[in-house]
Amino acid sequence: MDASDAAAVEVEGLQKNYGKFQALKGVSFSVRPGEVYGLIGPNGAGKTTTLRILATLLQISGGAVRVFGIDVGKKPEEVRKVISYLPEEAGAYKNLTGRQYLEFIARFFAHGDAEHAMVARGLEIVRLDDRIDDKVEEYSKGMMRRLLVGRALMTAPRLAILDELTSGLDVINAQQIRRIVKDEAKAGTTFLVSSHNMLEVELLCDRLSLIHDGVIVETGTPAELKAKHHANNIEEVFMAVAA
């Protein structure tokens, strides 16, 4: 299959072992280009492990993972060229202003006019307006997360991998982050997001997989899953299939 015709993400029988502990026990799912895809489940279910493998940070114990047709295990350096990864506990240099932080990151990816364009894209995404020239140490948690999402997306990745996207944020900041993701998805970016907040992901994702104890227990659109299990929300679906 030519990489240009490939799915955004193909995960087939993925296994990950830490010594004798099997964190992933044959996980399989696929993500379509331009889709917002959710990987949801409780803490410890295997979400972050899966995302770190896709982000080339962990080695595969078994199975196969491809990003736009590129084998993650065999060509991790090629995968890194088309992805951006934002972990749950990411931080920024607090002695810099928001603008300086975006400029600092942009220097790793571009030069000259391309660098300036990348920073401008980051500023447009984060929309911190009159606070962008304040030091990061003065930012609220919501402002910090918006800055980091802007950092992750200003490089125009084909795939953005976002772990626990709005963890710990209030309703207003969480809505702002979700709006950024939806806007960027409409512009063509593919998203793989993880969360233990099942009600939030229901609002955000086109499709999702529910993971429990290292195994995918259900996959579909939020509407399909609710109809199949006669549930009012995805949290009820998960309780039905993981019981």
N, C-alpha and C positions, 0 to 999 in steps of 0.2 A: 504493500500500500504506500502510495506517495504521501509524504508528510503533509502536503497541502490539502489532501483529501481526508486526512485522518480526523477522528474525534479529538476534541480538546484533551480529554483525559480518558484513558482506558486502564482500569485496574482489574487484573484477572488472578484470582486465587492467591491474593497477597498474604504472606505470612511474615511475622516478625517475632523472633525469639530473643529473650534476654536470659541467657543461661537456660535453665529448665522451664522458665515461665514463658508461656506463649501469649503474647499480647494481641496478635492478630492471627486468626485461625482460618484464613482462606477468604479474605474480603474481595468482593468483585462489584464494580459499578462503572458506569461510563458517563461522561459529561459532554454535552454538545457544545459546539462553538457558540459563543454569545449568551450562554445560559448562566443563571445564578443557581448554583447547585449547593444544597445543604447536606452536611454530614452531622447528624445530631444524635445525642444520647447523653447519659449521665457521665459525670466525671469518672475517669478510669475505664471508659468503654473502648478506647482505642482511637478516638478522633485525632488527637494531637500526634500520636505515633504515625497514623496514616498521612497526615499533612506533612510531617517532617520527612517522611520517605519521598513524597512528591517534590518537596523542596530540596532534595538531594542531601539532606543532613543526616539521614540514617540509611544504613545498608539494608537490603532486602534479604530475608532469610529464605523465602520461597515465593513462587508466583512471578508475575510480570507487571510492570507499570510503564505506560507510555504517555508522553505529553506531546500532543500534536505529532504523533507518530515516532517520536524520539524515545528510545529506550532509556529509562532513567538509570538503570543499573550500569549500562554499557557506555552511555554518553552523557554523564551528569553535567559536564561543562557546556554542552549544547543546550541542555534543558535550562540551565541558569540564564541563558541569553533571552529566553522567552517568558520567564516567570518573574513574579515578585512575591515575597513571603513576608507576612506580618504576624509574628508570634503574639500570644496573649500578653506577655509581660515585657514587650518592647519599650524602650525608653529613648530619650533624645538628650543631647548635650545641653544641660540646664544653664550653662553660662552663655550660651548663644541666644540670639533672638530667633523667633520663628522663621523669619526671612533668611537669616544667616545659616540656620540649620538646613533649609532647603537648598541654599546655594552650595553649602559644603557637600551635601550628598550628590548634587548634580555634577560636581567636578569629577566624580568617579565614573560617570556615564557619558559625558559629552564635553565639547569644548566650543568656545566662540559663540556664534549665533545659536547653535543647537543647545548649548548650555543655558543661555538666556531664555530660550523658548521653553526648555524643560522647567525652569524655575517659575516662569509665568504660568505654565500649566499647573504646577503645584499650588501656586497662590490662588488660582481660580478654583481649584478643587477644595481647598481647606476653608476659604472664605472667612478668614479671621479678621479681615478689615483693619480697624484701628488698633487691634491687638497684635498684629503680625510683627511689629517692631519692638514688642515687649520681650523680655527674657523668658525663656521656656520655664524657668523655675517659678515664674509667676502665674503659669497657666493652671486652670482647673483640669481635672481628669478628662472631662469631655473635650476641652480645647486641645489637650495633649493628644488624645486619640484621633481627632480630626487632622492634626498636623502629621501624625504618623501614617494615617490613611492616605493623605496627600503625598507623602514621601513614597509610599508603596505604589501609587498610581501615576505619578508624574513621569515615570520612565516609560509609560505606555506599554506595559506588559501584555502579552497575548493572554496570559493566565495569571490572575491574582489569587493567591492562597492566603486567606485571612482566618486566623485562629481566634475563636471567642471574640468576635468582632466588637461587640458592645458590652462586654463583661464589666459590671460595676458602674455603668453609666445611668444617669437618670433618664426619664422618658423623653424629654426634649432633646438631649444630646444623642440618645439612641436613634430617634427619628431622623435627626440630621445626618448621622452616619449612614443609615439605611437609604436615605435619599441620594447621597453621594454614590453609593453602590449601584442603585437603580439607574441613575443618570449615566454612569460609566458603562454599564451593561448595554444600555440603549445605543451607546457610541461604539460598541463592538467588543468590549473586554469581556472575557469569560471569567467567572468567579467560582471558586470553591471555598465555601465558608463553613466553619464548624461552630457549634454552640450546644450548650446544655439547656438553653432557653428555647423550648420547643414552640411556644406561642409566638415568639419573635420571628423565628425562622419561617413559620407559616406565612407571615406577612411579606417576607423578603424573597423566598426561593421559588423558582419555577418548578423544580423537582427536588427531591431529597431522599436520602437513605437514612434509615434508623439503624444505629449500631449499638449492640449490647454484648458485653463480655467478649469483644474481639470478633463478633460475627454480625453481618448485615442481616437484620430480621425483617425488613420491609423496604420497598422502594416504590416511588411514584410521585405524582403531583399531590399537593396538599388536598385538593378536592377529591382525587381518586382514592386516596387513603382514608379520608373521612367517610366517604360513601361506602367503601368496601367493609369498613369495621363499624358502620352505623355510629360514628363518633361525632361529637360537637367540635373537637379540636384535635391537633396532632398529639398533644399530651395524652389524651384518652386513647388514641391509636397506639401509642407506645406502651401504655399500661396493658392494653389488650394483647399485644404480640410478644411482650417481654415477660409476661407473668409466668 
